Amino acid sequence: MDYHFLSDKKFQEMVEKGKFAEWAQVYGYKYGSLIDEVKRYRNQGIDQIFTIDVQGAAQLKKKYPEAVSIFILPPSLEILQLRMKQRGSEDPEEMRRRFEIARKEIAQKDKYDYIVVNDDFKEALEKLKSIIIAERCRTKKILPEVEELFDGN
């Protein structure tokens, strides 16, 4: 939700102090999610959705084993390449580099709890919503709340 822009020096200091729940350098830029922000939303019972690469996802899963990971997969590598070309935001060399990184990341899809193929946007969105709803209904996650409703009855 909120983005904070930091100097490289400040970012590195925060990495060294363990301030990030996850962080990674991707496409020449550093990205991270602050532990304090993660805790703040968790304490409020708010679902958090992270749009992160496989490095960050692995770090989050290690710190928060109960986290649910979802890999958004393109329908095919050919369609991914076409989408990248149509976007037109990179020169050919940058696009080639990003495509190779994407291929490597796709190879790690089996490490995720769920895979959603983004062939049709509305359908993919409905699948994402379904995963969130299903995860909210898992007994290990809601049992204390349910128990409170039936205490003494």
Buried (B, 14 or more C-beta within 10 A) or exposed (E): EEEEEEEEEEBEEBEEEEBBBBBBEBEEEBBBBBBEBBEEEEEEEEEBEBEBBBBBBBBBBEEBEEBBBBBBBBEEEEEBBEEBEEEEEBEEEEBEBBBEBBEEBBEBEEEBEBEBBBEEEEEBEEBBEEBBEEBEEEEEEEEEEEEEEEEEE
